[in-house]
Amino acid sequence: MAEIIPLPASTVALVRDSARGLETLLMQRNLKSGFMAGMHLFPGGGLDAADASAEACSLCAGLDDAAASRLLGVDHGGLAYWMAAIRESFEEAGVLLAYDAHGNMMLLDEPDEIARFSGYRRTLNAGEREFIFLLRDEGLRPAVDQLVYFSRWITPEGAPRRYDTRFFVAQAPAAQEALHDNHELIGHIWMNPGAALDRFRSGEFKMRTPTVKTLEQFSAYETAQSLLAAMRERRDIPAMLPRIAKNGARLLPGDPGYEEAGSTEGQGSWSI
């Protein structure tokens, strides 16, 4: 069987401070979905061709393609991952990381504004318009300088659907409310990373390995700013390509048995 080449993708973990401490946004996929049904995960998805357009890149604030590509270790086209993360955040969670015409972060806290942008979101999710048209019509600039790249996960060989996913973290705008689309995503919750891990370990939440490992990293921090500062210090971010042992154990580079695991039939059930 021909090898499935991983598709480029972006995921963004939105975080915020609350009375309960650091929280991150988790979305729940539809229980009837044919892909990762019922999973709790971060907003994200594959890159679109428009994410890499010259116009999209020209609108981005605080980062150009050359700098973005250096951070990702690619020759060119790196900024498209930041754009995709911002687009997916809006499409899936309703949170728009963008600056208005005055250079301020979007608020989306007025009823007429909420209604207008809800309409944009519906047309985007229906495939009727592209994200670039929203930015152009509203005079917005994607706040790519607010996203911090901190990890990379590649779906194992043998899976029927594979992604090469760059993970970002960003502080959610204070005035915006997250809202799942009630179609692909049937729920959302803001949770302390440690509490989310407790629900995963008890079997209440279903999660994939990258989500679990990300929450484990986040649980070491008490505030959004301390987390973001630590993630900004990361350099030479390795690609994590998990393997699945014959007994079903998920193995990461450096784990005992990783080199011997290779591709197995069971890997078709694993995805980011």
C-alpha positions as CSV (number, residue, x, y, z in Angstrom):
1,M,0.0,0.0,0.0
2,A,1.3,3.5,-0.9
3,E,2.5,5.6,2.0
4,I,0.1,8.3,3.0
5,I,2.0,11.7,3.1
6,P,1.0,13.7,6.2
7,L,-1.0,16.9,5.3
8,P,0.1,20.2,6.9
9,A,-2.1,21.3,9.8
10,S,-2.3,23.7,12.7
11,T,-3.7,23.5,16.2
12,V,-4.1,26.3,18.6
13,A,-4.5,25.9,22.4
14,L,-6.3,28.9,23.8
15,V,-5.6,29.7,27.4
16,R,-6.8,32.2,29.9
17,D,-6.5,33.1,33.6
18,S,-9.5,32.6,35.9
19,A,-10.5,32.4,39.6
20,R,-9.7,28.7,39.3
21,G,-6.2,29.4,37.9
22,L,-4.9,28.7,34.4
23,E,-7.6,27.3,32.0
24,T,-7.4,26.0,28.4
25,L,-10.3,25.6,25.9
26,L,-11.2,22.1,24.9
27,M,-13.7,21.3,22.2
28,Q,-15.7,18.0,21.9
29,R,-16.1,16.4,18.5
30,N,-19.5,15.1,17.4
31,L,-20.2,11.6,18.9
32,K,-21.3,10.5,15.4
33,S,-18.3,11.8,13.6
34,G,-16.3,9.4,11.4
35,F,-13.1,11.0,12.6
36,M,-12.1,11.3,16.3
37,A,-15.7,10.9,17.5
38,G,-16.4,12.3,20.9
39,M,-12.8,13.4,21.4
40,H,-11.9,16.5,23.5
41,L,-9.2,18.5,21.7
42,F,-8.0,21.9,20.8
43,P,-9.3,23.9,17.7
44,G,-7.3,23.1,14.6
45,G,-7.3,21.6,11.1
46,G,-5.6,21.4,7.8
47,L,-4.1,24.3,5.9
48,D,-6.1,25.8,3.1
49,A,-4.4,27.2,-0.1
50,A,-5.7,30.7,0.9
51,D,-3.8,30.6,4.1
52,A,-0.6,30.9,2.1
53,S,-1.8,33.6,-0.3
54,A,0.2,36.8,-0.7
55,E,-2.7,38.9,0.5
56,A,-3.1,36.8,3.7
57,C,0.6,37.2,4.4
58,S,0.6,40.9,3.8
59,L,-2.2,41.3,6.4
60,C,-0.4,39.5,9.2
61,A,0.7,41.6,12.2
62,G,4.1,41.3,13.8
63,L,5.6,38.3,11.8
64,D,6.5,37.8,8.2
65,D,6.9,34.6,6.2
66,A,10.7,34.6,6.4
67,A,10.7,34.7,10.2
68,A,7.8,32.3,10.5
69,S,9.5,29.8,8.2
70,R,12.8,30.0,10.3
71,L,10.8,29.2,13.4
72,L,9.3,26.1,11.8
73,G,12.5,25.1,10.0
74,V,11.1,25.3,6.5
75,D,12.3,27.1,3.4
76,H,9.1,29.2,2.9
77,G,5.4,29.2,3.6
78,G,5.7,29.0,7.3
79,L,3.3,31.9,8.0
80,A,0.4,29.9,6.5
81,Y,0.5,27.7,9.7
82,W,-0.1,30.8,11.9
83,M,-2.9,32.0,9.5
84,A,-4.5,28.5,9.6
85,A,-4.4,28.5,13.4
86,I,-6.2,31.8,13.6
87,R,-8.8,30.8,11.0
88,E,-9.5,27.5,12.7
89,S,-9.8,29.2,16.1
90,F,-12.6,31.4,14.6
91,E,-14.3,28.6,12.6
92,E,-14.3,26.0,15.3
93,A,-14.4,28.0,18.5
94,G,-15.7,31.4,17.5
95,V,-12.6,33.1,18.9
96,L,-11.0,35.6,16.5
97,L,-7.4,36.5,17.2
98,A,-7.2,39.7,15.1
99,Y,-6.5,43.4,15.4
100,D,-9.0,46.0,14.4
101,A,-8.2,49.1,12.3
102,H,-6.9,50.9,15.4
103,G,-4.5,48.1,16.3
104,N,-6.6,46.8,19.2
105,M,-7.5,43.2,19.8
106,M,-11.0,42.4,18.6
107,L,-13.6,42.5,21.4
108,L,-16.7,41.0,19.8
109,D,-18.8,42.0,22.8
110,E,-21.5,44.1,21.2
111,P,-24.8,42.4,20.1
112,D,-24.7,43.7,16.5
113,E,-21.0,42.8,16.2
114,I,-21.6,39.3,17.6
115,A,-24.4,38.8,15.1
116,R,-22.4,40.0,12.2
117,F,-19.4,37.8,12.9
118,S,-21.6,34.8,13.6
119,G,-22.9,35.3,10.1
120,Y,-19.3,35.4,8.8
121,R,-18.6,32.2,10.7
122,R,-21.6,30.4,9.2
123,T,-20.5,31.2,5.7
124,L,-17.0,30.1,6.4
125,N,-18.0,26.8,7.8
126,A,-20.4,26.3,4.9
127,G,-17.6,26.8,2.4
128,E,-19.3,29.8,0.9
129,R,-16.5,32.4,1.6
130,E,-12.9,32.4,2.5
131,F,-11.4,33.8,5.7
132,I,-9.5,36.5,3.7
133,F,-12.8,38.1,2.7
134,L,-13.8,38.6,6.4
135,L,-10.4,40.2,7.1
136,R,-10.7,42.5,4.1
137,D,-14.3,43.5,4.7
138,E,-13.7,44.3,8.4
139,G,-10.3,45.8,8.0
140,L,-8.7,43.3,10.3
141,R,-5.1,42.0,10.7
142,P,-4.5,38.5,12.0
143,A,-2.7,38.7,15.4
144,V,0.0,36.2,14.4
145,D,2.3,37.8,16.9
146,Q,0.1,36.6,19.7
147,L,0.6,32.9,18.8
148,V,3.6,31.0,20.2
149,Y,4.8,27.9,18.4
150,F,5.7,25.1,20.8
151,S,5.4,21.6,19.5
152,R,5.0,19.4,16.4
153,W,3.2,16.1,16.1
154,I,3.0,13.8,13.1
155,T,0.4,11.1,12.8
156,P,2.0,7.6,12.8
157,E,2.7,5.7,9.6
158,G,-0.2,3.3,8.8
159,A,-3.0,5.6,9.9
160,P,-5.7,6.1,7.2
161,R,-5.5,9.9,7.7
162,R,-2.2,11.6,8.5
163,Y,-1.3,15.1,9.5
164,D,1.9,17.0,10.2
165,T,0.6,19.4,12.8
166,R,2.2,22.5,14.3
167,F,0.9,23.4,17.8
168,F,0.5,27.0,18.9
169,V,-0.7,28.5,22.2
170,A,-2.3,31.9,22.6
171,Q,-4.1,33.9,25.3
172,A,-7.8,34.2,24.5
173,P,-9.1,37.8,24.1
174,A,-10.8,38.7,27.3
175,A,-14.0,40.0,25.8
176,Q,-14.7,37.2,23.4
177,E,-16.9,34.1,24.3
178,A,-16.0,30.7,22.8
179,L,-18.9,28.9,21.1
180,H,-18.8,25.5,19.4
181,D,-20.5,25.1,16.0
182,N,-23.0,22.4,17.2
183,H,-22.2,20.4,14.1
184,E,-18.7,19.0,14.0
185,L,-18.2,20.1,17.6
186,I,-21.0,19.5,20.1
187,G,-19.5,21.1,23.2
188,H,-16.7,23.2,24.7
189,I,-15.3,23.7,28.1
190,W,-12.7,25.9,29.8
191,M,-10.7,23.7,32.2
192,N,-7.6,23.8,34.3
193,P,-5.1,21.5,32.5
194,G,-4.7,19.3,35.6
195,A,-8.4,18.9,36.0
196,A,-8.8,18.0,32.3
197,L,-6.1,15.3,32.8
198,D,-8.0,13.9,35.8
199,R,-11.1,13.6,33.6
200,F,-9.1,11.8,31.0
201,R,-7.6,9.4,33.4
202,S,-11.0,8.6,34.9
203,G,-12.4,7.8,31.5
204,E,-14.8,10.8,31.4
205,F,-12.9,12.6,28.6
206,K,-11.5,10.9,25.5
207,M,-8.3,12.4,24.3
208,R,-5.4,11.6,21.9
209,T,-1.8,11.5,22.9
210,P,-0.8,15.0,21.6
211,T,-3.7,16.6,23.6
212,V,-2.7,14.7,26.8
213,K,1.0,15.5,26.4
214,T,0.2,19.2,25.8
215,L,-2.0,19.4,28.9
216,E,0.8,17.7,30.9
217,Q,3.1,20.5,29.8
218,F,0.5,23.2,30.6
219,S,-0.2,21.8,34.1
220,A,3.2,23.0,35.3
221,Y,2.1,26.7,35.0
222,E,-0.2,28.8,37.1
223,T,-0.8,31.7,34.7
224,A,-1.2,32.3,31.0
225,Q,1.7,34.7,30.9
226,S,4.1,32.3,32.7
227,L,3.1,29.5,30.2
228,L,3.5,31.7,27.2
229,A,6.9,33.0,28.4
230,A,8.1,29.4,28.8
231,M,6.9,28.3,25.4
232,R,8.6,31.3,23.8
233,E,11.9,30.1,25.1
234,R,11.7,26.8,23.2
235,R,14.2,26.2,20.5
236,D,14.8,23.4,18.0
237,I,11.4,21.9,18.5
238,P,11.5,18.2,17.5
239,A,8.9,16.4,15.4
240,M,7.0,13.9,17.6
241,L,6.2,10.8,15.5
242,P,4.5,8.3,17.8
243,R,4.5,4.6,17.2
244,I,2.2,1.9,18.5
245,A,3.5,-1.3,19.9
246,K,1.9,-4.7,19.2
247,N,0.2,-4.5,22.6
248,G,-1.4,-1.2,21.6
249,A,0.9,1.0,23.8
250,R,1.6,4.5,22.4
251,L,5.3,5.1,22.2
252,L,7.2,8.3,21.7
253,P,10.8,8.9,20.7
254,G,13.0,7.9,23.5
255,D,10.5,5.4,25.0
256,P,11.7,1.8,25.5
257,G,10.7,-0.2,22.4
258,Y,10.1,2.8,20.2
259,E,12.7,1.8,17.6
260,E,11.4,-1.7,17.4
261,A,7.7,-0.7,17.1
262,G,7.6,0.7,13.6
263,S,4.3,0.6,11.7
264,T,1.6,-1.7,12.9
265,E,-2.0,-2.6,11.8
266,G,-3.3,-1.0,15.0
267,Q,-2.1,2.5,14.0
268,G,-5.2,3.1,11.9
269,S,-7.1,4.0,15.1
270,W,-4.6,6.8,16.2
271,S,-4.9,10.4,15.1
272,I,-3.9,13.8,16.3
